[in-house]
C-alpha cells in the first residue's frame, strides 16, 4: 500500500498496538466445543487489555484462529449448498462493500495454482455487536471454499493456497479493502472490531453447534489509533502478537533485500510480491515472514526460533550444539527484536513464544485431561483447582508448543533438543567461521600517524573542533565511556543553525516510550550483542556447511589492524569494490552519490563481496561526500537491486567520532566502520600527553576509545529496545530534521523527515566552507561551541547575556528589566522552529484591561519535574513555595518528597512516578493533585539514570528509602510499563489509590508521539506533557543530550493533530515544556495546541542558576543543583519571590501579546495553529524548511474538539470489587479497628487493595494502622497489581494465584498468596505470581507459596518477601529489604542491586552462573559465625510456612541443618556482613 | 569526592604579591610580582569550567579563558601561550593593562558567587612572560606567503594586533609610526609601573621574528604621502589612536601648572626612556597636585604624580565611587599609594595667581530625578569650594584623532571625527575606501587597549578575506564555521 501523502504530521505508519492473547488446546487432538467456549470466555476476560474507541463501544479489534475446523466448515458449506471435496480449505475474505472484482481475481489465482473453488458464501455481521464506529467501516465478508488439487498432499495443498493468496494480494494491491483473513486447510481466522466479549455475537458462524476444535488462538488488541481497521485485528494467518517489533524497519528492508537469495525447492517465491509487507502492522510483517519460512520448508519450531531467538550469545550455560544452531541461523536472519509474546497455530503445531527479554507475560496451566491454556494472564479458564496439574510461565526466550502429530506438549528444552539435532551446526561453524583476532601482533599493521599539519587539515575538513576533540574523543579514551553533561541542549537544531553542523546532527535517535520499553544495557547486558558478521548471506532454506562461511567481529567498530585483516582476506583481495568519497567539485554531490551507487552495483554484480567506502584520500580539487549520505544511498540502492545480501559495506571514514555517528552509519546499512580520523586525533592527543589514564600505550588508547563507543552504541540500541546490532543495522531508527526531500529520497528512503531542509547544494556548500578552512594552513582548529557557549560559535539560547538579563530582572522585579530579557530572547537569530512561526491576531488589538488577569494565566504554569537530588532542598522548596503562592503547580520530580512538606505551601502539587519509584508510598501519592508518570525526559529519553553515592546524603537517602553514600539507579523502563496496556494498568492503579488525582503522562517529542499520545488517552490519562528534546537538568550522556528527541513544536503539533483526528482531543489536557522562556513562547505553544506550560530552566535561573552545566558534579557554585552544605548555605541566593517575579513577568508578557492579538482569554488561542504563519528564514536552509505540516489543519474537520473539554478522562473500569471493599471497610477504617472480609476474586479485579490503602493513608499515613489491620481474604485468580501501594494495615490473603505487579509500591502490611489446598501440584514447581512483583516496594511483607515471574523485587527498597522460585532479574536494582527465594532462580540475579540482601536456595547448584557478579557477592551460610543469618533465615521460612501453609517450607524446616549448605546469602559488595548482621539484630 | 571539584571553595583567590607601597612609589617598576612557581597552575585550577564561560563572553577579544586555564593547570606552558595568542595577539599586555575586574574577572562566576574570581589577568600575564622567557615563539612554520602586502599606520595595540594577524595569514606587514618606539600609548601613555617598557620591547622582538617590518619615526602625510601607501600596498590599516584630549573648558586652563594628562604622561615616559632626570615642568616635589577625572588615565596621572614626589595628590571625580569608569584595581592602587579621592565634586574653574594655578574651584554634585524615570547629576547651589593646588592635571578623556589626509581619500568620518568602518556593504573594519581599513581608538574614540587589539585582529581577517575570492568573503560573513 502506498503511503498516503500527508499534509499534517500525523502518519499511520507510526501506529502501534498491543494487547492480550492466549491459546487453548487439547494436546491429544480431541476437538471439543469446550476448547472453543473456553477460548471465547478467556478472551472476554482480557477486555481490560484492549482499547475502546471514541464512541465508547467499538473495540480496537479481536479475533480467533481455530485449528482443524473442517467438520464445522463442512457443515457451513453444506448449509450453503457448497459441495466441498474430501480435503478442502476455507478462508474468510474482506471485500469492498462498494463492490469489486476481487473474488474473481482470487479465484483465478486459486485455479492457476491447480486448485478449484467449491463455492462462496457471504457472512452477515451483526451490527449491534460491534458498535457504530466499527460497523461503519465494516467490510463485506465472504467465505471461500477451495478443493484440493489432484494428487496434492497436505503440504503441497497448503503451499498452493499460500501462493494463490499472495499472488492475489499482489494483483489487488490497489484494492485497499481486499484482505484475506486466512486461507488454509488447517486453520481459519475470524476477526472483528468488537469488544472481546462480543466477538461471538458478531458472527453467527461462531455460535454454530458444529463448531469444535482442538486448539484456538485468541487475541485482543489495544491500538494507539482509533480509525477502525478490521484487517488490523489479530490473529493474523499464523500468529497473534502482544508487543512490538522494534527492529521492524530493518527487518522489512532485509527481507526485501533477501528476496534475491531466498530459494526453496518446495515453493516458488519469485512471483508472490514482497515477502513481507513494507508498511502497516509490525505483527503482520512478522506473520508474513513466518509464513514464508514455513512455506519454504522450515518447520514452526525452527522458524520461530530463527525469527525471535533467545539471548544465546551471552549464555555460558547453553549447550554448544544448541548455541551453534542459533549462530548458524543468525548468519542468515537478523532477529525480529522487541517485546514479543507470540501465540501461533499452524498445521502441526500450536505454540507460544517470548522474546529474549521476556517482557510480555505468558502464563500456562495444564489440566489432568491434557487441556492447555497459555495466555497473558493467569486465571482465564474455569477448571477446578483439583484438576490443574501444572502451572507455569514462559521465561525470556522460551517457547512452548503442542505437537498435534505426536500429541505431545513440548517444553523449551524439548524444542531445543529437536532443533539442535537438525544439522551438524557446530562442525559447520568450526570450519566456516573466521574470528578476527585483535591480539595478533603484526608490526607491519601498526597505525601510521599523520604529520601534525596534515592531521589538522583533515580535522578541519571534517569539522572536528577542539571542543569535540577534548570533550568527546579524549573522554572516551580516558574513561572508556561517553562524556556526561548537564542542562540539556540550548543550541538550535542543525536545520536552524547558522553554522556548518555535522550532517549527523540532523538525525535524531529514536527511543522507546510507552508502546515498547527500553533495555538497561548495563544491568541486562546479557541480552545485548554487537556481534557483526562479514560475508555473503546464504539461502536460509539451504541447510549446508557452505552457508556457515563467515567472518565474525565482536563489534562493528574496527581497529586499523582489523580493517586490514579483512581487506587482506583472499576473498576480498580481488573481491572488493572501492568507493572513493572524494569527488571532483565540478561533478556535484548528487551526481557523485549516484555514481557511487552505480560503482557499487557494478562491482557487486561482477562478484565483489565487499564494498569499501572511504573518505581517506581528499585533495585540493575534491570535496568529500559525507559517508552517511553515501552509505545510506548505496545500501538503499543495493537493497533495491537485490544485491545487498551478497556484500558488506565497510566504511573508512573521518566523520564518525561519537557513538551517535556510528549508530547513524550502522542504522543506514554500514556493516563495519573504521574511524580513521578519530584514531589519528587520539594518537596525537596521546603522544602529546593529553590523555590521562595511567600508563598506557597507543594501542590501548584506541581500544579504550572503542570500548567507550561500544557502550554508547549499546545504549543507543537499548533505548530503542533493540538488543543486537544485527537488528539495528539498516533499521533507520531516526527522525531527520533538516534535510530536503531530494536527499532523503536518494540516501535515506522511508525515514521520517517532516519539515524539509538542506538539499544537495547546501550540503555541498557546507563542505566547501570546511574545505576552504582546511586548506588554509594558518587557520587553527575551530574552537567549537556546540556543547558549551563559545563566543562566535553556535548560538546558545541560554547564553550569558540571556542569563544575566533574566537574573537582573527577577531581582529588581521591574517589568522594564524583564523586557530587556524578553527582547534578547524574542529577537534572537531564528534558533528554535517556533522562531519561524509568527502569530497573527484574531482581530484588532484590544485594551490590556480587557485581557484576563495574570492570575488566570498563572494557573496554566507548572514547574517541570526536577528531583530533590538534582536540586538542593532549598531550591526545591523555594520553587514549590513560589508555584503554590502563584496558583500554579510545582513538580516533585522523582526523588520522593519530605513528608514534613505535605499540607504546607512547600508541598509539590504534582508528584512524579518515575521508573526508580523512589519514595513512592501511598501517602506520597495521596498528597498530590496530579500524579505524573514520567515515561521519558527530554535530556535522555529511553535511558535510566544513576545518582552517584556521593550525592546521596542523609536527607536524600531517607526520602528514597536508601542508605547514604550508596549509589541509586533508575532503570530505563518502568518495569510495569512494557506496552500501552501496561500503562493503562498503572493509570488504573494510581487512580485507585488516589481517585481525586489527575493522571499525567510525560512524553518526549519524536516522530510518532502523536499515536503514542492517542494510546495514552485511551489508557485513561487526564493530562499529557510533551517535552522537547532540549529540556533536562541532571546528568546525561552528551550524545543523548545532543541527539535524542525532537523539538516540542513538532511533537505538540503532531499530538494535537492526531488526537483531533481520532476524536480524543477533548478528553485530555495538553502541556508542553522545553526551553520556554517568554510570553511569546507561551502564545505559540498555545496555538500549537498546549493549554498548559511547563518551565524548568527559567525558574532555576531565576533562583540563581548560572547555567554552569556542572549539575552532575555536585559542585554547583550557585547552590541550586548541589547537596553540598556550604554551597547551599553560603552561596544559594534564591528566593521564592524571584521565581514569582519570573512567572508574573511571563504571564504579563502573555497578556500584552494577547491584547495585541485581540484575545481576551488564553483559552481562545489553544489549538489555533491557523493563526501562525511561517516567516522567511534567514539562511538558505531555513528558507527551505516547510513548517506547514505543523500548522496545517487538513483533514481534521471543524467539529472536532481542539482543546480539552472534560474535567477528567472518564474511567472505564467500574472497579466493582474495589468499591465494594472500600465501602465494606469504611466503618472499620474510620474507627481504626481491625476487621476481616471475604471475597471471590477474578483476573478482571485489578489493583485490589490500592483503594483501601489510599483510604487508610489519608487518615493514618503509611503505617498508622499497622497494629489493627483490615484483613481481606480472597479466593480465585487475582488481576494485576494485587496489593499495589499497600499501606500498613492492609493484609491480603489470596488463595489461588496472582498476576503481574503484586505488591508494587507496597509500603506496609502483608500479602499472602497460596495455592488452593486441593491443588495436586507441588507449590515450589508452579507459578503463583506474575512478573515485576514488589516493584518499587518500600516496606511490608509478601509470602507466596509458589514461583514468581521475572524481575521479582525489582527496585525493592524495604519489603520482606519469601517465595519458592523466581524468574530472571530477581532483585534487580534492589536497595533495601530482604528476599528469600526457596527455589531456583533465573538469570541475572541481583543486577544493579546496591542494598538489602537475599537468601537463595540452590539445590541444582546453578546459582553461580545465574547471578550478576557486578555489584553483589554470594556467601555460604555456615552454622559457625553466621548464627544471625541462620536464625533469620529459619525464622523467615517458619513464617512462610505459617502464613501460606507451604508443604515445601515445612519440608525445608524439617531438614534445615542439612539444607543450610545449599543456601546462598546474596549481599551488595559494598555492604559488610557484620553491618548487615547488626541490622538484623536491631530489627529482631 | 574529588578535591579538584571543590578547589574554588577550598582555595582562596590569590593574585601574585604586589611590591610594597613604600618601595614601589620610589620607582617606576611594575608593582605586580610574578606567581611563585606553581601558584599560577593552582590558581588556574580554581576555574570550574562553566557551561556559560562568562569570562570569555565579557572579554572583548573573547579569549578561550577556561581552556587555557586548564592548560596552565596541567602545566602546559607553551600550549597555553599558543592558545592565548589564538584570540589575542598581545596577551602579556592585556594581562597587565586590562581592567579585568570590569571584564573577565568581574564576570567570573566565582566572583559573582562570592568566592573571588579566578586570577585570570595575572595568569595571562605571567604565563606569556614565562613562555617568552623559555623561548616560545608563535609557530610560523606552516605560513605560506601570499605575496600580498599591507601597510599599517600606527604601532599602537590596534596596529600591532593587525600586523600579527596579517603575518599569520602570510601577508607582509609594514608598520609605520611617528614615534621612535612601537606601542603607541602602550609605550608612551601607560606608565611603566603598570606596563614595563621591556615588555613592549620583547613584543617587538617577537613581531619582528614573525616578519613584521617596523618603520619608526615615520609620519604618514609628513614623511611619506598616504597616496604612496595606497600605491605600494594591497591594503592599508589605520590605527592612529585618540590623542585629542577632551577639553574641560575650565576657566584658567591656560595657567601655569595646569597639565593635560597625556602630554604629562608622555613627557615622563620620554625622559625615562632616555634616562633623563626630571625636567622642571614635571618636578612635583613638595607640590600639591589635583587630578581631575576618574578614569584609568586619571589613575595613571595620580600615581605618576606620587612618583614624581608630590606632597599630596587629590583626585576629583564628579560622581560617586561606584560610578567610576576605570578599573577598581587602579583606584585601589592609587589609594594604596596615598592618593586622596574627592567624590561628587564638579570642577568649575581653575584659579590662579601670577599666571600660576593656585586652586581648583569645585562644586558638590547630587543625583536628582530627571522626570523621565532616570536620574541626572546636578550641582548643589552654594556648595562652591576651593581646593588648593600647585599643579592640576586634567584627565577628562580623549577623542579620536584620525590623520588629516583621511578626508582627501574619501575615508568617511562621523560627526565626532571618528573613522567610519564596517558599515553597510563593507567588510568589518573596512572604511569607505575599499582598500583602507581602520580600527582602535581612531574609529571608536578613546577606549580600552583590548578593544583596539580586537579591532586590529578582526581588521586583519577582513583584509585576508578581501584578498580571497569576493564571493567567499560574502559567504563567510553570513555563516560561521563550526
Interface residues (C-beta under 8 A of the other chain):
Chain A: X453 X463 X465 X466 X470 X486 X487 X498 X499 X500 X501 X502 X765 X769 X770 X772 X773 X777 X778 X780 X782 X783 X784 X785 X786 X788 X789 X790 X791 X792 X793 X794 X796 X798 X799 X800 X801 X803 X804 X950 X1106 X1107 X1108 X1109 X1110 X1113 X1114 X1115 X1117 X1118 X1124 X1126 X1127 X1130 X1131 X1179
Chain B: X1 X5 X6 X8 X9 X48 X49 X50 X51 X52 X53 X54 X56 X57 X58 X59 X62 X64 X67 X86 X107 X109 X110 X112 X113 X114 X115 X142 X143 X144 X168 X169 X170 X472 X475 X476 X478 X479 X480 X481 X482
